[in-house]
Amino acid sequence: MLANEKFRSIQAPVKTDEQGCLSLELEEKATEYRVLRNEDGQILLDPMENIPEYERWLWRNPEALASVLRGLEQAAAGDFHYLGDFAHYADLEIDDQ
């Protein structure tokens, strides 16, 4: 489960406040952390990336993700064909039926 077991201290010991809250004041901030605790009572905060629900399908579909990554690599390498300007389609009404 751990990606790397080489931990290092990042700041002096901290204390919880009256409500039991702990402020870590980290330079790098994640919006969510998975909290893990071992048998010795040690706690590990594992930063998690928030992926919007409408994008989650891509990360769960290896074939689609590989296709998108391949397309990004091709675009970065200049391997693409210009198909023209599609701006005239911007105001097109779309039927959601």
C-alpha contacts under 8 A as a table, 3 or more apart, distances in Angstrom:
res1	aa1	res2	aa2	distance
2	L	5	E	6.47
4	N	7	F	7.88
9	S	12	A	7.73
14	V	22	L	7.47
14	V	23	S	7.82
14	V	24	L	7.55
15	K	22	L	6.61
16	T	19	Q	7.49
16	T	20	G	5.03
16	T	21	C	5.12
16	T	22	L	4.66
16	T	23	S	7.52
17	D	20	G	5.23
17	D	21	C	5.42
17	D	22	L	6.64
18	E	21	C	7.40
26	L	29	K	6.17
30	A	33	Y	7.03
30	A	47	P	5.87
30	A	48	M	6.82
30	A	49	E	7.24
31	T	47	P	7.86
31	T	48	M	7.51
31	T	49	E	7.60
31	T	50	N	7.42
32	E	47	P	6.11
32	E	48	M	5.47
32	E	49	E	7.10
32	E	50	N	7.30
33	Y	45	L	5.69
33	Y	46	D	5.21
33	Y	47	P	4.42
33	Y	48	M	5.42
34	R	45	L	5.78
34	R	46	D	4.98
34	R	47	P	6.39
34	R	48	M	6.72
35	V	43	I	6.85
35	V	44	L	5.88
35	V	45	L	4.88
35	V	46	D	6.41
36	L	43	I	5.55
36	L	44	L	5.00
36	L	45	L	6.43
36	L	46	D	7.61
37	R	40	D	7.96
37	R	41	G	5.89
37	R	42	Q	5.50
37	R	43	I	4.47
37	R	44	L	6.28
38	N	41	G	5.44
38	N	42	Q	5.56
38	N	43	I	6.78
39	E	42	Q	7.45
51	I	55	E	6.49
51	I	56	R	6.04
52	P	55	E	5.44
52	P	56	R	6.24
53	E	56	R	5.05
53	E	57	W	7.57
54	Y	57	W	6.94
55	E	58	L	5.75
55	E	59	W	7.29
56	R	59	W	5.38
56	R	60	R	6.44
57	W	60	R	5.12
57	W	61	N	6.19
58	L	61	N	5.18
58	L	62	P	7.53
58	L	64	A	6.15
58	L	65	L	5.67
59	W	62	P	6.86
59	W	65	L	6.24
61	N	64	A	5.48
61	N	65	L	6.15
62	P	65	L	5.10
62	P	66	A	6.00
63	E	66	A	5.18
63	E	67	S	6.22
64	A	67	S	5.04
64	A	68	V	6.26
65	L	68	V	5.15
65	L	69	L	6.12
66	A	69	L	5.12
66	A	70	R	5.97
67	S	70	R	5.06
67	S	71	G	6.16
68	V	71	G	5.05
68	V	72	L	6.24
69	L	72	L	5.06
69	L	73	E	6.23
70	R	73	E	5.11
70	R	74	Q	6.17
71	G	74	Q	5.04
71	G	75	A	6.11
72	L	75	A	5.10
72	L	76	A	6.12
73	E	76	A	5.11
73	E	77	A	6.21
74	Q	77	A	5.10
74	Q	78	G	6.25
74	Q	79	D	4.96
74	Q	80	F	6.80
75	A	78	G	5.02
75	A	79	D	5.56
75	A	80	F	6.00
76	A	79	D	7.52
85	D	88	H	7.64
86	F	89	Y	5.69
86	F	90	A	7.39
87	A	90	A	5.35
88	H	91	D	7.04
88	H	92	L	7.98
89	Y	92	L	5.22
